[in-house]
Amino acid sequence: MRRHLTRSVCLPLCLFLLGCSKEHTAPVSGTVTYKGQPLSVGKVAFIDAKGHAGYGPISGGKYSIRAPIGDCKVTIESTETDIPEDPKLRKQARPGMYIPKSFIPEKYVNPDKSGLTFKVEDKDNKADFDLKD
């Protein structure tokens, strides 16, 4: 009897908790350009008001991710991936701490300063971004 009671209480409770923790997301894809040219590399992130995020890589100017449904702030990052051989070309915060060069204005990395937003709906979404200086 005790075993049956435990199963009848625990199973619904576990299923309820799993359902509550599941984030609702939808597919988002698009193109990111800067000065009319597609970004060769980078990362894009969609962040909702609760702090949930969907993010992924940008390659050849295109991205395809799953993002939280609702109003999202968008951040975009595009930095060099290889460290320059010449130490004079390396930007460093301090010796040994290399800071990669950004290919786009730094404001796009900050969700509060990027000025980029998108409302993700429960369907396939298309969001293109043309970045400016």
N, C-alpha and C positions, 0 to 999 in steps of 0.2 A: 504494500500500500504506500509506504513511504517513497519507494523508488518511483512509482507511478506519479505520485504527487510532485516529486522533484522534476521529472520530465515534463509534466504538463505546465509547470511554472517556468522552468529554465528555457525550454525551446522557444516559446513565444517571446520571452524577454530578449533572448539573443537575436532573434529575427527582427524584433523592434529596434534594437540598438544598431544592428547592421543597416537597417533602412534609414535610420536617422543620420548615420555618419556618412552616408553616400552623398557625394557632391553631384549636383546636376550640371552636366557640361554638354556642349554641342560643338560640332566641328566648325572651325574657322580657317579659311585659307585666303591667300591674296598675294599681292606684290608690294614690295617696298622699294621706292626709288629715292635718290638724293640728287638734286640738280638734274632731274630727268633721266638719270642712269640707274639701272638696277643695282642694289647693294650686292656685292659678290659674296660676302660673308656677314654673319651677324646672328643676333638673337632677338626674338620678339616675346613680349609677355603681356597678357591681359589679366588685370587684377580687379576683382570686384570689391564692393564696399566692405565686405567682411574679411578681406585679406586673402581670399582664395585666389589662386593664380593658375593660369594655363600658359605654358611657355614652350618654345622650341626654336630650332635653328632656322636661319635664313640662308638659302643657298641659291646663287644665281638670281637673286632678287625675289625668290618665291619662298613661301612658308605654308605649312599645313599643321594645325595643332587642334587640341580640344581645350576649350576655355569655359569658365563658369558662365552660366546663363544670367543675363541681366546687364546693367550698366557697368562698363569696365573702363578703367584708365589703362592706357597702353604705353609700354616702354619699348624702346628699340635701342640696341647696342650694336656697334660695328667697330671692331678694333683689329689691329694687325695681329696675326697669329704667330709670326716668326720674329724672333729677337734680331735686330740689326747687328751685323758683325762688327761694325765700327762703333766703339764705345761712345764717341762724340754724338752719335745719332740716337742714343738711348736716353730717354727721359727717366730719371730716377728720383724717387722720394728720398732715398738715402742709399749709400753704397750697398749693392746687392739686391735692392728692391726695384725691379724694373716695372715701369708703368707703360703699357702698350699705347701706341698712338691711336686715337679715335679717328675714324673716317667721316664721322658725322658730328654735328654740334653736341656737346656734352649734355645739354638740357633734355635730350630725348631719353636719357637713362633714368631720369627722375620722374616717377609717375605724377608728382604734383606740379612739375614744371614743363613736362613734355607738351601739354596742350592737346594730346591725342586721346580720344575717347571712342568707344564703340559699344553699341547695345547688342549683345549676343542674344539671339533668339533660339528657341528650341527647334532648329532646322539647320540645314547647311547654310553657313554664313560666308559672305565674301567681303573682305575688308582690305582695300588698297590704301597705302599711305605714300604720299609724295612729300618728302621732308624738305624743308627750306632752311636757310641760314638764320 
